[in-house]
Amino acid sequence: MTHDKRLLGYVALFAGIAVLPALGAYPFFVMTAMCFALFACAFNLLIGFTGLLSFGHAAFLGAGAYFGGYAMKGWGLPPLLGLLTGVGAAALIGLLFGLLAIRRSGIYFSMITLALAQMLYFFFLQAPFTGGEDGLSVPRGHLFGLDMSNDLTLYYVVLVIFAAAFWLIYRTVHSPFGQVLTSIRENEARATSLGYDVARFKLLAFVLSAALAGLAGVLKSWVVGSATLTDAIWTTSGAVILMTLVGGMGTLVGPMVGALVIIALENKIGELGKALATLTGTDWFNGLGESVSLVTGLIFIACVLAFRRGLVGEAVALRDRLKNKRQPASPT
């Protein structure tokens, strides 16, 4: 019964996203949030359900954007083949990174992923097909006869792909494979003693997470119309960690909420600062839009100190506490 309720909740969530343009939401903003939400969900599959902290996940976002975009612009491939090229390139790079990083654990694993991601970043900086600091312009084209140059059409294309990717993550988490990943996160030594090839399961999870991050990169390049170095820089890897922690690590909806919060802050912090300046009569708030990193850093500190489970995790914990209080005590 709980399983059915969750499915209905997820369906209602995506149905609500589908009607946002009709309610006056700006399609470009929501599409950007969906791309980063998918990126955060892909990262959460690795850290939240497998226990592997990657400091270089932006490499796969950038790989999907660059290779998928160049397949469309440079090779003239249609968007579907461009999408498959970007996802395949990200998965292949994830396989190479994973084969090197899985050999270590803990902070050593994290630092290896960061070093490899920085190597790929400098490759994108110097490679002739990426455009260097100018970036690579990406055409939208037509997908299954749909003209994606129309923002509303592209909105629903991104939504459908995002929903399909979320369903894949959901099925992965609730499959026997996902249960093994959870057991590795909880007690790796015990999973090894039960006969599971822990390294192989970690590598599969890493490649799947990389492929989904590459998918988010392709979609983001369609939405923005370009692939740039900001997609692959280390600060983007830090941003996705922040999104996952703010929303709730180890939950399916948490990374989506965290991505929405962070993207909304980055886009609306200037307007919020002007409103606070008007209310308080203090000019200091007018410069708030230039201090996005400061605000997000304060949010990170607040989450670590007060909301260690994240927004969704704390909400679920509160619901469980209230539910247990309502249940009558069992007779002695």
C-alpha positions as CSV (number, residue, x, y, z in Angstrom):
1,M,0.0,0.0,0.0
2,T,2.8,2.4,0.9
3,H,4.5,1.5,-2.4
4,D,1.3,2.5,-4.4
5,K,1.0,5.7,-2.4
6,R,4.6,6.7,-3.3
7,L,4.0,6.0,-6.9
8,L,0.8,8.2,-6.9
9,G,2.8,10.9,-5.1
10,Y,5.5,10.9,-7.8
11,V,2.9,10.9,-10.6
12,A,1.1,13.9,-8.9
13,L,4.5,15.6,-8.6
14,F,5.3,15.4,-12.3
15,A,1.7,16.3,-13.2
16,G,2.1,19.4,-11.1
17,I,5.3,20.3,-12.9
18,A,3.5,19.8,-16.2
19,V,0.9,22.5,-15.4
20,L,3.4,25.1,-14.1
21,P,3.6,27.0,-17.5
22,A,-0.2,27.4,-17.4
23,L,0.1,28.8,-13.9
24,G,2.5,31.5,-15.1
25,A,5.9,29.9,-14.3
26,Y,8.8,30.9,-16.5
27,P,9.6,27.8,-18.7
28,F,13.3,28.5,-18.9
29,F,13.7,28.7,-15.2
30,V,11.8,25.5,-14.6
31,M,13.7,23.7,-17.3
32,T,17.0,24.7,-15.8
33,A,15.8,23.5,-12.4
34,M,14.8,20.2,-13.9
35,C,18.2,19.7,-15.5
36,F,20.0,20.3,-12.2
37,A,17.4,18.2,-10.4
38,L,18.2,15.3,-12.7
39,F,21.9,16.0,-12.1
40,A,21.4,15.9,-8.3
41,C,19.3,12.7,-8.5
42,A,22.1,11.1,-10.5
43,F,24.6,12.2,-7.8
44,N,22.3,11.0,-5.0
45,L,22.2,7.5,-6.6
46,L,25.9,7.4,-5.9
47,I,26.3,9.0,-2.5
48,G,22.8,8.5,-1.0
49,F,22.3,4.8,-1.9
50,T,25.9,3.6,-2.5
51,G,27.8,5.7,0.0
52,L,30.4,7.0,-2.6
53,L,31.2,10.7,-2.4
54,S,32.4,12.1,-5.7
55,F,34.1,15.5,-5.9
56,G,34.2,15.5,-9.7
57,H,30.7,14.7,-10.9
58,A,30.6,17.9,-13.0
59,A,32.9,16.1,-15.4
60,F,30.0,13.9,-16.6
61,L,27.6,16.9,-16.8
62,G,30.2,18.6,-19.0
63,A,30.9,15.5,-21.0
64,G,27.3,15.0,-21.9
65,A,26.9,18.7,-22.8
66,Y,30.0,18.9,-25.0
67,F,29.9,15.6,-26.8
68,G,26.2,15.6,-27.2
69,G,26.3,19.2,-28.5
70,Y,29.2,18.6,-30.9
71,A,27.4,15.5,-32.3
72,M,24.6,17.8,-33.3
73,K,26.5,20.8,-34.4
74,G,29.7,19.3,-35.8
75,W,28.5,16.0,-37.1
76,G,24.9,17.1,-38.0
77,L,23.3,14.3,-36.1
78,P,19.6,14.7,-35.0
79,P,18.9,15.5,-31.4
80,L,18.1,11.9,-30.4
81,L,21.4,10.6,-31.7
82,G,23.1,13.6,-30.1
83,L,21.5,12.7,-26.8
84,L,22.6,9.1,-27.1
85,T,26.1,10.3,-28.0
86,G,26.3,12.5,-24.9
87,V,25.0,9.9,-22.6
88,G,27.3,7.2,-24.0
89,A,30.4,9.5,-23.7
90,A,29.5,10.3,-20.1
91,A,29.0,6.6,-19.3
92,L,32.3,5.7,-21.0
93,I,34.2,8.4,-19.1
94,G,32.5,7.2,-15.9
95,L,33.7,3.7,-16.6
96,L,37.3,4.9,-17.0
97,F,37.0,7.1,-13.9
98,G,35.4,4.3,-11.9
99,L,38.0,1.7,-12.8
100,L,40.7,4.1,-11.3
101,A,38.7,5.5,-8.4
102,I,36.9,2.3,-7.1
103,R,40.3,0.9,-6.0
104,R,40.2,3.4,-3.1
105,S,37.5,4.4,-0.5
106,G,36.7,7.3,1.6
107,I,38.5,10.6,1.1
108,Y,41.0,8.9,-1.3
109,F,38.1,8.0,-3.6
110,S,36.8,11.5,-3.5
111,M,40.1,13.1,-4.2
112,I,40.8,10.8,-7.1
113,T,37.5,11.8,-8.7
114,L,38.3,15.4,-8.2
115,A,41.8,15.0,-9.8
116,L,40.3,13.2,-12.8
117,A,37.6,15.7,-13.3
118,Q,40.1,18.6,-13.3
119,M,42.1,16.8,-16.0
120,L,39.0,16.5,-18.1
121,Y,38.2,20.2,-17.4
122,F,41.6,21.2,-18.8
123,F,41.0,19.0,-21.8
124,F,37.7,20.8,-22.5
125,L,39.5,24.1,-22.1
126,Q,42.1,23.3,-24.7
127,A,40.3,21.0,-27.1
128,P,39.5,22.7,-30.4
129,F,35.9,21.4,-30.7
130,T,34.7,22.8,-27.4
131,G,35.3,26.5,-28.3
132,G,37.4,27.0,-25.1
133,E,36.3,29.9,-23.0
134,D,33.7,30.9,-25.6
135,G,31.8,27.6,-25.3
136,L,30.1,25.5,-27.9
137,S,26.7,26.6,-29.3
138,V,24.2,23.8,-29.5
139,P,21.2,23.8,-31.9
140,R,17.9,22.5,-30.6
141,G,16.6,20.9,-33.8
142,H,13.6,18.6,-34.1
143,L,12.9,15.5,-31.9
144,F,10.3,13.1,-33.3
145,G,8.9,15.9,-35.5
146,L,8.7,18.3,-32.5
147,D,10.2,21.7,-33.1
148,M,12.3,22.3,-29.9
149,S,13.1,25.9,-30.8
150,N,9.7,26.6,-29.2
151,D,10.3,26.9,-25.4
152,L,7.0,25.3,-24.4
153,T,7.7,22.3,-26.7
154,L,11.2,21.9,-25.3
155,Y,9.7,22.2,-21.8
156,Y,7.6,19.1,-22.2
157,V,10.4,17.2,-24.0
158,V,12.7,17.9,-21.0
159,L,9.9,16.9,-18.6
160,V,9.2,13.6,-20.3
161,I,12.9,12.7,-20.4
162,F,13.3,13.8,-16.7
163,A,10.3,11.7,-15.7
164,A,11.7,8.6,-17.5
165,A,15.1,9.1,-15.9
166,F,13.5,9.4,-12.5
167,W,11.5,6.2,-13.1
168,L,14.8,4.5,-13.9
169,I,16.3,5.7,-10.7
170,Y,13.2,4.6,-8.8
171,R,13.3,1.1,-10.3
172,T,17.0,0.9,-9.7
173,V,16.7,1.8,-6.0
174,H,13.9,-0.6,-5.4
175,S,15.4,-3.5,-7.3
176,P,17.6,-6.3,-5.9
177,F,20.6,-4.4,-7.4
178,G,19.5,-1.3,-5.4
179,Q,19.2,-3.3,-2.2
180,V,22.8,-4.6,-2.6
181,L,24.0,-1.0,-3.1
182,T,22.2,0.0,0.1
183,S,23.8,-2.9,2.0
184,I,27.2,-1.8,0.7
185,R,26.5,1.7,2.0
186,E,25.5,0.4,5.4
187,N,28.2,-2.2,5.9
188,E,30.6,-3.0,3.1
189,A,32.4,-5.7,5.0
190,R,29.2,-7.6,5.6
191,A,28.2,-7.3,1.9
192,T,31.6,-8.8,1.0
193,S,31.2,-11.6,3.5
194,L,27.8,-12.5,1.9
195,G,29.6,-13.1,-1.4
196,Y,28.8,-9.9,-3.3
197,D,31.5,-8.5,-5.6
198,V,31.4,-5.1,-4.0
199,A,33.8,-3.5,-6.5
200,R,31.7,-4.6,-9.5
201,F,28.5,-3.2,-7.9
202,K,30.2,0.1,-7.0
203,L,31.5,0.4,-10.6
204,L,28.0,-0.3,-12.1
205,A,26.5,2.4,-9.8
206,F,29.2,4.8,-10.7
207,V,28.7,4.3,-14.5
208,L,24.9,4.6,-14.2
209,S,25.2,7.8,-12.2
210,A,27.7,9.2,-14.7
211,A,25.3,8.3,-17.6
212,L,22.4,10.1,-15.9
213,A,24.6,13.1,-15.2
214,G,25.5,13.1,-18.9
215,L,21.8,13.0,-19.8
216,A,21.3,16.1,-17.6
217,G,24.2,17.8,-19.4
218,V,22.7,17.2,-22.8
219,L,19.3,18.5,-21.7
220,K,20.9,21.6,-20.1
221,S,22.8,22.3,-23.4
222,W,19.5,22.2,-25.2
223,V,17.8,24.5,-22.8
224,V,20.7,27.1,-22.6
225,G,21.7,26.6,-26.2
226,S,25.4,26.1,-25.4
227,A,27.9,24.0,-23.6
228,T,30.4,25.9,-21.5
229,L,33.3,25.3,-19.1
230,T,31.0,26.1,-16.1
231,D,29.3,22.7,-16.8
232,A,32.6,20.9,-16.0
233,I,34.3,23.1,-13.4
234,W,34.8,21.9,-9.9
235,T,32.4,24.5,-8.4
236,T,29.5,22.7,-10.2
237,S,30.5,19.5,-8.5
238,G,30.3,21.4,-5.2
239,A,26.9,22.8,-6.1
240,V,25.4,19.4,-6.7
241,I,26.7,18.2,-3.4
242,L,25.0,21.2,-1.8
243,M,21.8,20.5,-3.6
244,T,21.7,16.9,-2.4
245,L,22.5,17.8,1.2
246,V,20.0,20.6,1.3
247,G,17.2,18.5,-0.2
248,G,17.9,15.3,1.7
249,M,20.6,12.7,0.9
250,G,19.2,9.1,0.4
251,T,15.7,10.3,-0.6
252,L,14.4,10.3,-4.1
253,V,12.6,13.7,-4.0
254,G,15.2,15.4,-1.8
255,P,17.7,16.2,-4.5
256,M,14.9,17.7,-6.6
257,V,13.9,20.0,-3.8
258,G,17.5,21.0,-3.1
259,A,18.1,21.8,-6.8
260,L,15.0,24.0,-6.8
261,V,16.1,25.9,-3.7
262,I,19.6,26.5,-4.9
263,I,18.6,27.5,-8.5
264,A,15.9,29.7,-7.1
265,L,18.4,31.4,-4.8
266,E,20.9,32.0,-7.6
267,N,18.2,33.5,-9.9
268,K,16.1,35.4,-7.4
269,I,18.6,36.5,-4.7
270,G,19.0,39.9,-6.3
271,E,15.3,40.5,-6.2
272,L,15.1,39.3,-2.6
273,G,18.0,41.7,-1.7
274,K,16.2,44.7,-3.2
275,A,13.0,43.7,-1.3
276,L,14.8,43.4,2.0
277,A,16.5,46.8,1.3
278,T,13.2,48.4,0.8
279,L,11.7,46.9,3.9
280,T,14.6,47.6,6.2
281,G,15.8,50.8,4.6
282,T,19.4,49.4,4.5
283,D,21.5,49.6,1.4
284,W,23.5,46.6,2.4
285,F,20.9,44.2,1.1
286,N,21.2,45.7,-2.4
287,G,24.5,43.9,-2.8
288,L,23.0,40.6,-1.8
289,G,22.7,39.5,-5.5
290,E,26.5,39.6,-5.8
291,S,27.0,37.4,-2.8
292,V,25.3,34.2,-4.0
293,S,28.2,32.0,-2.8
294,L,27.9,33.6,0.7
295,V,24.2,32.9,0.9
296,T,24.5,29.3,-0.3
297,G,27.4,28.8,2.1
298,L,25.3,30.0,5.0
299,I,22.5,27.6,3.9
300,F,25.0,24.7,3.8
301,I,26.1,25.6,7.4
302,A,22.5,25.8,8.6
303,C,21.6,22.4,7.0
304,V,24.7,20.7,8.6
305,L,23.9,22.2,12.0
306,A,20.1,22.1,12.1
307,F,18.8,19.9,9.2
308,R,21.3,17.1,8.9
309,R,18.8,14.9,7.0
310,G,18.0,17.8,4.6
311,L,14.6,19.4,4.1
312,V,12.8,16.3,2.8
313,G,14.6,14.0,5.3
314,E,13.6,16.1,8.2
315,A,10.0,16.3,6.9
316,V,9.8,12.5,6.7
317,A,11.3,12.1,10.2
318,L,8.8,14.6,11.6
319,R,5.9,12.7,9.9
320,D,7.1,9.4,11.3
321,R,7.4,10.9,14.9
322,L,3.8,12.3,14.7
323,K,2.6,9.0,13.3
324,N,4.1,7.0,16.2
325,K,2.6,9.4,18.7
326,R,-0.9,8.8,17.3
327,Q,-0.6,5.0,17.5
328,P,-1.9,3.6,20.8
329,A,0.6,2.0,23.1
330,S,0.6,-1.9,22.9
331,P,-0.8,-3.7,26.0
332,T,1.7,-5.1,28.4
